[in-house]
């Protein structure tokens, strides 16, 4: 149906080369910045941590932070 999941947070299972949509939505939240990431723009995530990132810089920051701890 038209409009289902529009402007709602999606629930996703991240895989190596793609992701599986578990709950309809139009965006996910960046684990580093807290910003909304439209699913059409989602390019960065971590399979082991099951986290999404707004961009490569946020992904790198999270990786470096996790290595410290």
Protein Blocks (a to p, Z undefined) as FASTA:
>chain_A
ZZihpapacdddddfklccdfbgcfbdcdfklopacdfklmcbdcfklopacfblklmmm
mmmmmmmZZ
